[in-house]
Amino acid sequence: MSKLSIDNLKTAIAAILEASQEKPRNFLETVELQVGLKDYDTQRDKRFSGTVKLPHVPRPNMKICVLGDAVHCDEAAKIGVEFMSVDDLKKLNKNKKLVKKLANKYDAFLASQVLIPQIPRLLGPGLNKAGKFPTLITHNDDMSKKILDMKSNVKFQLKKVLCMGVAIGNVGMTADELKQNSLM
């Protein structure tokens, strides 16, 4: 296994930030870490996936929706996060197109503890197929802290190809923050 050398990392991050300054875009560019695996047979060896919590939020404008009971909906309204109640979910009526539209509109979902078992009944398999099944939130959890945790978590998954890409930040971050996120 080869480790990242700090000097190479610093020069690469500096080059990325410099290139983004030279040619500014109309959107916030994401900085991604590409990992290539050697001597790993995906046919024979087990494939893996996981999540890692980064020290700095890589995607600050990630869209999160709270699927909640009355208490969680009120709390979401207070902190300015979009939410849907049980009645809103019932209106979707397992309509595949509407559920798919909902899944595409948001990057992640949070759901109340009482609502988690009802979600497959209310929405069908749409959110699961999109890989966006809601994360559990209880009444004891601090919603803003939970949302911040979701924004700073990145998922990685090894499929048939031997390389993985993980978003570690954006060009709006400092070089030091990018370095800390890449050395997770």
C-alpha positions in Angstrom: 0.0 0.0 0.0 1.4 3.4 -0.9 0.6 6.4 1.2 0.0 9.9 0.0 3.1 12.0 0.3 2.3 15.3 2.0 4.5 17.3 -0.4 2.7 15.9 -3.5 -0.6 16.5 -1.9 0.2 20.1 -1.1 1.3 20.8 -4.7 -1.7 19.0 -6.2 -4.1 21.0 -4.0 -2.3 24.3 -4.8 -2.6 23.5 -8.6 -6.3 22.7 -8.3 -7.1 25.9 -6.4 -4.9 27.9 -8.8 -6.6 26.4 -11.9 -10.0 27.2 -10.4 -9.0 30.9 -9.9 -7.7 31.2 -13.5 -10.9 29.9 -15.1 -13.9 30.7 -12.7 -17.1 28.8 -13.2 -20.7 29.7 -12.5 -20.9 26.9 -9.9 -18.9 25.6 -7.0 -16.5 23.0 -8.3 -16.1 19.8 -6.3 -12.6 18.4 -5.5 -12.6 14.6 -5.7 -10.1 12.1 -4.5 -9.6 9.1 -6.9 -8.4 5.9 -5.4 -7.1 3.1 -7.6 -6.6 -0.4 -6.2 -3.9 -2.8 -7.3 -3.9 -6.6 -7.1 -7.6 -6.8 -6.0 -9.8 -9.2 -7.9 -13.5 -8.0 -7.8 -14.7 -11.4 -9.1 -13.0 -13.3 -6.3 -12.5 -10.9 -3.4 -15.4 -9.2 -1.5 -16.6 -5.8 -2.7 -16.9 -3.2 -0.1 -18.7 0.1 0.7 -18.7 2.5 3.6 -19.0 6.0 4.8 -16.4 8.3 6.2 -17.0 11.5 8.3 -14.7 14.3 7.1 -13.5 17.1 9.4 -14.8 19.8 7.0 -18.1 19.8 5.1 -17.3 19.0 1.4 -20.8 19.8 0.0 -22.3 22.8 1.9 -25.2 23.2 -0.5 -26.4 19.5 -0.2 -30.2 19.4 -0.3 -31.7 17.5 2.6 -35.4 16.7 3.2 -36.9 15.7 6.6 -39.7 13.1 6.5 -41.1 13.6 9.9 -43.9 13.7 12.4 -45.3 17.0 13.6 -42.4 17.6 16.1 -39.7 17.1 13.5 -41.6 19.1 10.8 -41.8 22.1 13.2 -38.1 21.8 14.1 -37.1 21.5 10.4 -39.2 24.6 9.6 -37.4 26.5 12.4 -33.9 25.8 11.0 -35.0 26.3 7.4 -34.8 22.7 6.1 -37.4 21.4 3.7 -39.7 18.8 5.2 -42.6 16.5 4.3 -45.2 15.2 6.7 -47.0 11.8 6.6 -49.9 13.4 4.8 -47.6 14.7 2.1 -46.1 11.2 1.6 -49.6 9.7 1.4 -50.4 12.1 -1.5 -47.5 10.6 -3.5 -49.6 7.4 -3.4 -46.7 5.0 -4.4 -46.7 6.8 -7.8 -43.3 5.7 -9.1 -42.7 8.8 -11.2 -43.4 11.2 -8.2 -41.3 9.1 -5.9 -38.4 9.1 -8.4 -38.8 12.9 -8.8 -38.7 13.3 -5.0 -35.5 11.1 -4.8 -33.8 13.2 -7.6 -34.8 16.5 -6.0 -32.8 15.9 -2.7 -29.4 14.5 -2.0 -30.3 12.9 1.3 -33.3 12.2 3.6 -33.8 12.2 7.4 -36.8 10.4 8.8 -38.5 10.2 12.2 -38.2 7.0 14.2 -42.0 6.3 13.9 -41.9 6.9 10.2 -39.0 4.6 9.2 -41.1 1.4 9.2 -43.9 3.1 7.2 -41.7 4.5 4.4 -41.6 1.3 2.2 -45.5 1.1 2.6 -46.0 4.8 1.7 -43.5 5.2 -1.1 -42.6 1.8 -2.3 -39.0 0.9 -3.3 -38.2 4.2 -5.0 -35.9 5.7 -2.4 -34.1 2.5 -1.8 -33.4 2.0 -5.6 -32.0 5.5 -5.7 -29.7 4.7 -2.8 -31.3 7.4 -0.6 -33.1 5.5 2.1 -33.6 8.0 5.0 -31.3 8.2 8.0 -33.0 7.7 11.4 -33.6 10.8 13.6 -35.0 10.5 17.1 -36.6 13.1 19.3 -33.4 13.2 21.4 -31.2 14.1 18.5 -30.2 17.6 17.6 -31.5 18.1 14.1 -29.0 20.7 13.0 -26.1 18.6 14.3 -27.5 15.5 12.5 -27.8 17.5 9.2 -24.2 18.8 9.6 -23.1 15.2 10.1 -24.9 14.1 7.0 -23.3 16.9 5.0 -19.8 15.9 6.2 -20.2 12.2 5.5 -19.0 10.8 2.2 -19.9 7.4 0.8 -17.6 5.2 -1.2 -18.3 1.9 -2.9 -16.2 -0.6 -4.9 -18.0 -1.9 -7.9 -16.6 -3.9 -10.8 -13.9 -1.4 -11.6 -10.8 -1.0 -9.5 -11.1 2.7 -8.8 -13.3 4.8 -6.6 -14.0 8.5 -6.4 -14.9 10.4 -3.3 -15.8 14.1 -3.0 -13.4 15.6 -0.4 -14.2 19.3 -0.7 -14.8 22.2 -3.1 -12.7 25.0 -4.5 -14.2 27.4 -2.0 -12.3 25.7 0.8 -8.8 26.6 1.9 -5.8 24.5 1.0 -5.4 23.4 4.6 -9.1 22.2 4.9 -8.7 20.2 1.6 -5.5 18.7 3.0 -7.2 17.6 6.2 -10.2 16.1 4.3 -7.9 14.2 2.0 -6.0 12.7 4.9 -9.2 11.5 6.5 
